[in-house]
Amino acid sequence: MNLIDRFLKYVTFDTQSDEETGNTPSTPGQLVFAQELVKELKEIGLEDITLDDKSYLMATLPANTTADIPTIGFVAHLDTSPDMSGKDVQPRIVTYKGGDIVLCAEENIVLSSSMFPELNDYKGQDIIVTNGKTLLGADDKAGVAAIISAVKYLKDHPEIKHGRIRIAFTPDEEIGQGADHFDVKKFDCEWAYTIDGGQIGELEYENFNAAGAKVTFKGLNVHPGYAKDKMLNACLLATEFASWLPVSQRPEHTTAYEGFFHLTGMNGTVESATLSYIVRDHTRSLFEQKKEQLRMLVKRMNEMHPGSTTLELRDQYYNMREVVEPKKFIVDLAFEAMEAVGVTPLVKPIRGGTDGARLSFMGLPCPNIFAGGLNFHGRYEFLPVQSLEKSMQTIIKIAELTAQKS
């Protein structure tokens, strides 16, 4: 099975994660997918294959030289985003000649080159798209496919000398829980790379500091005909609270190192309402200020309506730069590997996070490398075939360069 066939097979598994279940993995499809991968890794001939009941899968490609070479790792995640269905994904390969791509003629779902001008970078290439009714799942099944294809290539080409290589696939990255039960000691690497980036060339060792916030409003419901001076509508409290946060700090108005408050969900009745936010900033001090701003707004609401509003605030991950930068050689190694396989590195901050951010703070420095996909988490997601191939080649070259430099 070649790289592309491998990816096309992987996206048929429904592995959408769900933060409401409280389980690990949060959905059973992730474990089903992992169990299928175990079979594949055994056929390839990897060793030390382990899969626990929480769907953490690890395996080893043994060194093919006696030289003293550091053990390195490659990590990707099994789940797809809860933002859109990943069930019954129907991918197809299109040779892109420019212009728009009709994903579903019946429902007039079109991948538009005017809305997504990055499409124009891939004229003349084969790209993988959906039928417009699901996401594709390149985030991060492209990463899974690239890693497995790379270690198989190394296994089949012993002339490429390499040290011991560990690979791992995690559940629930998309809901911020991918590293919750990751056993760094068991993984036993000096450093690793997540293969979870987007467009070709992405190389990232900076990411957002991140928190999740849930604001709950308690109202008082009475018959609307007799509500004067009695009713307190929780839904209106929620909308008033949302209006207090700065419009300029919404994700649709920010870029580069700018942080944001992102309203990800809202529901309610007159009696009770909730707002769910994710809070992001690259700078730790600004991140702390954003969290304090939420606390102050909750205090303000309670001064206006005593006892009406509560806040649940949970840090999710931090900017890996402070951990990775002292070992910058691992970033430089990936940079050199990309150039060696004909890829122009794009070193930039992640406007998001990866398992690697948390793993870095758990003692495993872990920059992030492109898997090739674009427009993640929605119906317009696509994956250029050549980009996926270059991701695989970059992994192979990193393994080779690590051996050569040891």
URJO-V349696 format. One record per residue. N is the residue number from 1. RES is the residue in one letter. OMEGA is omega in whole degrees, -180 to 180 (none if undefined). D_FIRST is the distance of its C-alpha to the first C-alpha in Angstrom with 2 decimals. Layout:
{{N RES OMEGA D_FIRST} {N RES OMEGA D_FIRST}}
This chain:
{{1 M -179 0.00} {2 N -175 3.79} {3 L -175 6.79} {4 I 177 8.21} {5 D 179 6.05} {6 R 180 6.16} {7 F -179 9.78} {8 L 176 10.54} {9 K -175 9.76} {10 Y -176 11.85} {11 V 177 14.73} {12 T 177 15.39} {13 F 178 16.84} {14 D -175 20.51} {15 T 180 21.36} {16 Q -180 24.46} {17 S -174 26.92} {18 D -176 30.63} {19 E -177 33.45} {20 E -173 35.93} {21 T -177 34.63} {22 G -179 35.63} {23 N 171 32.77} {24 T -2 29.99} {25 P -175 27.38} {26 S 178 29.27} {27 T -175 27.13} {28 P -178 25.46} {29 G 179 22.17} {30 Q 179 21.35} {31 L 177 21.68} {32 V 179 19.61} {33 F 180 16.70} {34 A 179 17.42} {35 Q 177 17.56} {36 E 179 14.06} {37 L 177 12.95} {38 V 179 15.17} {39 K -178 13.33} {40 E -180 10.05} {41 L 176 12.33} {42 K 179 14.09} {43 E 179 11.24} {44 I 179 10.68} {45 G 176 14.43} {46 L -176 16.02} {47 E 177 19.67} {48 D -179 22.24} {49 I 179 19.96} {50 T 175 22.39} {51 L -179 22.38} {52 D -175 25.88} {53 D 177 27.41} {54 K 173 27.48} {55 S 171 23.68} {56 Y -176 23.56} {57 L 178 20.49} {58 M 178 20.73} {59 A -176 19.11} {60 T 163 19.86} {61 L -176 18.40} {62 P 175 21.56} {63 A 177 23.39} {64 N 176 23.13} {65 T 179 26.73} {66 T 180 30.07} {67 A -180 31.21} {68 D -175 32.34} {69 I 179 29.63} {70 P 172 29.51} {71 T 179 26.86} {72 I -176 25.05} {73 G 175 22.83} {74 F -171 20.40} {75 V 172 20.79} {76 A -178 19.44} {77 H -174 20.58} {78 L -171 19.26} {79 D 170 21.89} {80 T -172 22.60} {81 S 173 26.12} {82 P -177 28.84} {83 D 180 30.23} {84 M -176 28.33} {85 S 173 26.43} {86 G -179 22.71} {87 K 178 22.79} {88 D 177 21.25} {89 V 180 19.59} {90 Q -179 18.94} {91 P 170 17.10} {92 R -179 17.27} {93 I -179 16.79} {94 V 170 20.21} {95 T -170 21.37} {96 Y -178 24.22} {97 K -179 27.51} {98 G 179 29.81} {99 G -178 31.90} {100 D 174 30.93} {101 I 178 27.85} {102 V 179 28.82} {103 L 179 26.57} {104 C -177 28.73} {105 A -177 31.60} {106 E -176 33.30} {107 E 178 33.85} {108 N 176 34.15} {109 I -171 31.46} {110 V 171 30.92} {111 L -169 29.05} {112 S 178 32.08} {113 S 176 32.21} {114 S 177 35.75} {115 M -179 34.89} {116 F -175 31.74} {117 P 177 32.70} {118 E 175 29.73} {119 L -175 27.84} {120 N 177 29.82} {121 D -172 28.12} {122 Y 176 24.94} {123 K 180 26.55} {124 G 179 24.58} {125 Q 171 21.22} {126 D 176 18.48} {127 I -180 18.79} {128 I -178 17.31} {129 V 176 20.21} {130 T 172 21.28} {131 N 176 23.82} {132 G -177 26.41} {133 K 178 26.92} {134 T 165 24.71} {135 L -180 23.38} {136 L -178 19.80} {137 G 174 18.95} {138 A 172 17.82} {139 D 15 20.50} {140 D 179 18.82} {141 K 170 15.29} {142 A 177 14.66} {143 G 178 16.06} {144 V -179 13.99} {145 A -179 10.69} {146 A -179 12.46} {147 I -177 13.73} {148 I 178 10.81} {149 S -180 8.89} {150 A -179 12.39} {151 V 175 13.21} {152 K 179 10.23} {153 Y 179 11.43} {154 L 178 14.90} {155 K -176 14.28} {156 D -177 13.10} {157 H -177 16.01} {158 P 177 19.14} {159 E 175 21.36} {160 I -177 20.78} {161 K -179 23.25} {162 H 175 22.91} {163 G 177 24.67} {164 R -179 23.68} {165 I 177 21.23} {166 R 175 21.26} {167 I 180 18.97} {168 A 176 20.20} {169 F -171 19.45} {170 T 173 22.65} {171 P 160 24.02} {172 D 176 26.60} {173 E -175 26.52} {174 E 177 27.48} {175 I 173 30.69} {176 G -175 31.61} {177 Q -174 30.98} {178 G -179 27.72} {179 A -175 29.65} {180 D -175 32.25} {181 H 180 31.07} {182 F -178 28.97} {183 D -178 30.21} {184 V 180 30.53} {185 K 178 32.21} {186 K -180 29.43} {187 F 166 26.80} {188 D 177 28.99} {189 C 173 28.20} {190 E 172 30.64} {191 W -179 28.94} {192 A 176 25.71} {193 Y 167 24.13} {194 T 176 22.99} {195 I -170 20.17} {196 D 179 21.86} {197 G -178 23.66} {198 G -170 23.78} {199 Q -179 24.15} {200 I 177 22.94} {201 G -178 25.24} {202 E 177 26.49} {203 L -168 27.75} {204 E 172 29.96} {205 Y 172 32.23} {206 E 179 34.74} {207 N 177 34.45} {208 F 153 36.84} {209 N -169 39.07} {210 A 174 38.47} {211 A 172 40.42} {212 G -178 40.40} {213 A 174 43.70} {214 K -179 45.01} {215 V -177 48.50} {216 T -177 50.30} {217 F 180 53.49} {218 K -179 56.07} {219 G 177 58.31} {220 L -176 61.24} {221 N 170 61.25} {222 V 179 64.46} {223 H -176 65.37} {224 P 178 65.03} {225 G -178 68.51} {226 Y -170 69.97} {227 A -173 67.55} {228 K 178 69.91} {229 D 179 70.02} {230 K -174 67.91} {231 M 169 64.33} {232 L -172 61.71} {233 N -177 58.51} {234 A 179 55.47} {235 C 179 53.31} {236 L 173 55.83} {237 L -178 55.89} {238 A -179 52.12} {239 T 177 52.30} {240 E 179 55.22} {241 F -179 53.35} {242 A -178 50.31} {243 S -180 52.71} {244 W -179 54.04} {245 L -173 50.83} {246 P 178 50.74} {247 V -177 49.03} {248 S 180 48.17} {249 Q 168 46.01} {250 R -176 43.60} {251 P -178 39.99} {252 E 179 40.53} {253 H -177 43.32} {254 T 179 41.83} {255 T 176 39.59} {256 A -176 38.80} {257 Y -177 40.61} {258 E 179 42.49} {259 G -177 42.11} {260 F 163 42.57} {261 F -178 43.46} {262 H 177 40.91} {263 L -174 42.08} {264 T -179 38.99} {265 G 176 40.79} {266 M 175 44.24} {267 N 179 45.85} {268 G 174 49.31} {269 T 176 52.54} {270 V -177 56.14} {271 E -173 56.17} {272 S 178 52.98} {273 A 179 50.39} {274 T 170 47.56} {275 L 176 45.87} {276 S -179 42.58} {277 Y 159 41.94} {278 I -176 39.61} {279 V -174 41.55} {280 R 168 40.09} {281 D 179 41.53} {282 H -178 40.44} {283 T -175 43.93} {284 R -178 44.90} {285 S 178 48.54} {286 L 175 47.72} {287 F 179 45.28} {288 E 177 48.15} {289 Q 179 50.46} {290 K 178 48.21} {291 K 178 48.21} {292 E 178 51.98} {293 Q 176 52.37} {294 L 180 50.82} {295 R -179 53.20} {296 M 179 56.15} {297 L 175 55.33} {298 V 177 55.10} {299 K 179 58.46} {300 R 180 59.88} {301 M -180 58.83} {302 N 174 60.40} {303 E 179 63.59} {304 M -177 63.78} {305 H -172 62.78} {306 P 176 63.30} {307 G -173 60.63} {308 S -164 58.42} {309 T 176 55.35} {310 T -178 53.03} {311 L 169 50.13} {312 E -174 47.12} {313 L -175 45.54} {314 R 173 42.63} {315 D -178 41.11} {316 Q 176 37.30} {317 Y -177 36.39} {318 Y -178 38.01} {319 N -175 37.41} {320 M -175 35.35} {321 R -176 37.13} {322 E 178 39.99} {323 V -174 37.70} {324 V -173 35.25} {325 E 176 37.81} {326 P 177 39.57} {327 K -173 36.30} {328 K -179 35.53} {329 F -179 34.05} {330 I 173 30.70} {331 V 179 30.75} {332 D 179 31.91} {333 L 179 29.04} {334 A 177 26.47} {335 F 180 28.67} {336 E 180 28.64} {337 A 179 24.86} {338 M 180 24.46} {339 E -178 27.10} {340 A -180 25.53} {341 V 174 22.32} {342 G 179 24.49} {343 V 175 24.72} {344 T -178 28.20} {345 P 175 28.60} {346 L -178 30.21} {347 V -176 32.03} {348 K 179 33.48} {349 P 175 34.28} {350 I 172 31.97} {351 R -178 33.80} {352 G 178 32.33} {353 G 176 31.04} {354 T 171 28.04} {355 D -177 27.65} {356 G 178 28.36} {357 A -180 31.89} {358 R 179 32.82} {359 L 178 31.01} {360 S 179 33.00} {361 F 176 36.18} {362 M 176 35.03} {363 G 180 34.99} {364 L 179 31.46} {365 P -166 31.71} {366 C 174 28.65} {367 P -176 28.47} {368 N -177 25.98} {369 I -178 23.47} {370 F 168 21.99} {371 A 170 18.66} {372 G -175 19.63} {373 G 177 20.59} {374 L 179 24.11} {375 N -179 26.52} {376 F 170 25.17} {377 H 180 26.57} {378 G -173 27.38} {379 R -177 26.64} {380 Y 177 26.56} {381 E 175 23.66} {382 F -176 21.27} {383 L 173 18.53} {384 P -177 18.61} {385 V -178 15.25} {386 Q 179 16.97} {387 S 177 18.29} {388 L 178 15.02} {389 E 179 13.97} {390 K 175 17.42} {391 S 177 17.15} {392 M -179 14.32} {393 Q 178 16.49} {394 T 178 19.50} {395 I 180 18.25} {396 I -177 17.57} {397 K 176 21.00} {398 I 178 22.76} {399 A -179 21.78} {400 E -179 22.99} {401 L 178 26.17} {402 T 178 27.02} {403 A -177 27.19} {404 Q -175 29.15} {405 K -177 31.65} {406 S none 32.36}}
